[in-house]
Amino acid sequence: MSASERKDTPEQAEFRAQAREWLENNHPGQPSVRLPLGALELSDPAALDYLQKWQASAYDAGLVGADYSTDCGGGGHADCQSIANQEMQRAKTPFLPNIIGLGMAAPTVYFHGQEEVKQELLPKLLSGEEIWCQGFSEPGAGSDLANQQTFAEKKGDSWVINGHKVWTSLAHFADWMILLCRTDKNDKYNGLSYFVVPIKSALGKGVTVKPLIKMTGETGFNEVIFEDLVIEDKYRLDEVGAGWKVAMTTLAHERGAGMLVTPAAGGMTQKTEKSANTSSPSALIELAKNSYRNGKTAADDPLVRDDIVKMIIRQESFRQNQRRAGVQSLLDHPMRLALQNKLVGTEYNQDLAQLAYDIEGPASSLYLNDEHAPGGGEWPLAYMNSFGVTIAAGANEVQRNILGERVLGMPKSK
Amino acid sequence: MTEQPKNFGFGEDETMLKDSAAKFFADNCSPDKLHGLVAEDPNIHRSIECIWDKQLWQQITELGWTAACVPEEAGGLGMPLVAAVAIAEEAGKAAFPSPLISTMIASFVLKECHSDAATKALGDVASGVPMTLAVTNKQGSWEPGDTDVAAAGTTLNGTAYFVQDAQKCDQFIVSATTPKGVALFLVDANAAGVSITPDGIIDLTRDQAHVEFKNVEAIELAAPGTGEESLASALPAIQTIITADMVGAGEWLLQTTVDYSTTRVQFDRPLGFFQAVKHPLVNVMLEIDRCKSLAYNAACALDVAESQSDRDEAAKFAHMAKANGGEMAAFSSSRAVQFHGGIGFTWECYVHLFFKRQMHNQMLFGDAKYHRAKLADILIGKAA
């Protein structure tokens, strides 16, 4: 019995036992297709299909949406999603594909949507039947998120939407989008409103999705263009002009600091000939033992050794920070650790991948398109992709502003 | 591996102890009062003095802080290492000049000696006898067993170096070589043949000395051949306690610098408006939090350790804590002076007290590079 289990409430203990038993009998097994490293990288419909089936079965077993109310398709439990997550990770399952839906759209709709809309949308979101994407960033609204130009105009009982969203992950598969946009051009923050809008059913009828090619050569995200898309007023979340407040609910959950625990599974490794586990320092040690410099392995080089140790210390400290974040009496400020998560995690991954291609030496020049590339070329790929997350969801420079201002109480930089 | 409790073992008692320590230091050791006590005279060439408030020491021993981690059967309260970590963190935040840290450290060595003499000495610690380690050689080696003191029976000859808070302590735990290996001894500071020569040190909140032993009669704590092991077993706890002191001092430096950056105005803005100041201070916070979590983890791992593999794992965590602590101590200090600007460079600004304590903390029981080298051997294997 682990320490976390000893702390289970009776409800959690029963939930855990059922989850564990179900997972023992219902692990989906290895897919026949290659899965990407995470849901945001999904581009193969066959991979999506496999993952959607897995999410649907996990949802039916009560492992997704455990803490949501039953009328919204949830399990109606108290604090059981974290148990489900622990058990799914313990069982080394595949990840859940509807990551934007579960992590951002669901809590936002749940806390700000009308009952009718919640009951219409949340069950299919939680089951993964409908995939969601997020429409926040625009060409002119990146770090300055409130500078939204996409405009929703009230016409009768409906809204007409025009504008241009960018960096929209999963839009190519999405049924729905959470949309932040402008309803008043005269007030930067109070002129924003928040909607859920259809994507797939509106393609060619006011919505266009165009893929963007990343610096890695892969697709993964998109631009989404709205031209006179008409939606019903019931799909507005919260009041007209309350968009910024609603967006804060989304962002708090995105950064792991929200009220509801995001359903999260994972841990399954795919048996492929060459691939690097690009988030693990132990993979770095293996790489160093198989790379050479000065006639010895890189694992014998004192500077390489020191750099690897630094990464392992950072990994352990990140893990222990997350543990301490759950102990209220050990926090100097309630949000101090929660708001560090995104910043610290993404920079750790970036530096880890950078160290890996350092260790590779001349072989770091080899990429996905060379059969001799160490780790199948995934280390330089992971390094390049790491900038996606140090930039996305509020660039890390913005995260530092937030931490300085909200946690340390320093003067606002704007 | 024995599972750790999620809360690092910070139960009600430990949390209350930490809160009461914080309150005690706020009431009795404000930076103002501290500066008046230890930094009144900026002449560094004055004769080396050991300045501390013995009355405060009396009070904290009455509060039971030295007894906290002493086992109940030896007359203590039997609290876990996280209790010592809690006290050390608050002591660091106040840069408290006292033999408290040294005495807590001594108690963790005594706990590894497993002798009647050690149990009796633990009782003395619990009742407030200040005690420190005299286990370091002239080269400043942190390896257990590296000593310039030799024992013939229970008679000691030689010199121990870098002895912390030597002038404040009544008793020394001395490591000495014997023909059968290293042994540990207890020596009274006033015993015949003991001479204490203070070092001129940077840190104004501590004292340090080399202690010479000339035909000194001592009490055996750990038998010949077992002393090295006793010291080695206590090192993870020691490293963790020093890390906690660094965390506390780091937090003081951070909060003080943040306060200054919100009041000091340049270019019509408070300094903290500028991201060139704000972002590095956020980085200081990240380092402190890393270090704090690593220290709590190391302490908790030691507290729950049952098997040898548990203890090895805990020792690894302690190396991580002290390695990260060394970097954090340097970083928090350097940014505090830099962002205080000209005033931060002066003697009258309190920052230097903590800056200097952090410098001292960095080297104590091994700096960041020392512990990373140890970790490299553990995690990667010895280099060819």
Interface residues (C-beta under 8 A of the other chain):
Chain A: M1 S2 A3 S4 R6 K7 I285 A288 K296 T297 A299 D300 D301 P302 R305 D306 I308 V309 K310 I312 I313 R314 E316 S317 F318 Q320 N321 R323 R324 G326 V327 S329 L330 D332 R336 L337 Q340 L343 V344 E397 R400 N401 L403 G404 E405 V407 L408 G409 M410 P411 K412 S413
Chain B: E3 Q4 P5 K6 N7 F8 F10 T15 E251 L254 V258 S261 T262 R269 P270 G272 F273 F274 Q275 K278 H279 L281 V282 N283 M285 L286 D289 R290 C291 K292 S293 L294 Y296 N297 F317 M320 A323 N324 K369 R372 A373 L375 A376 L379 I380 G381 A383 A384
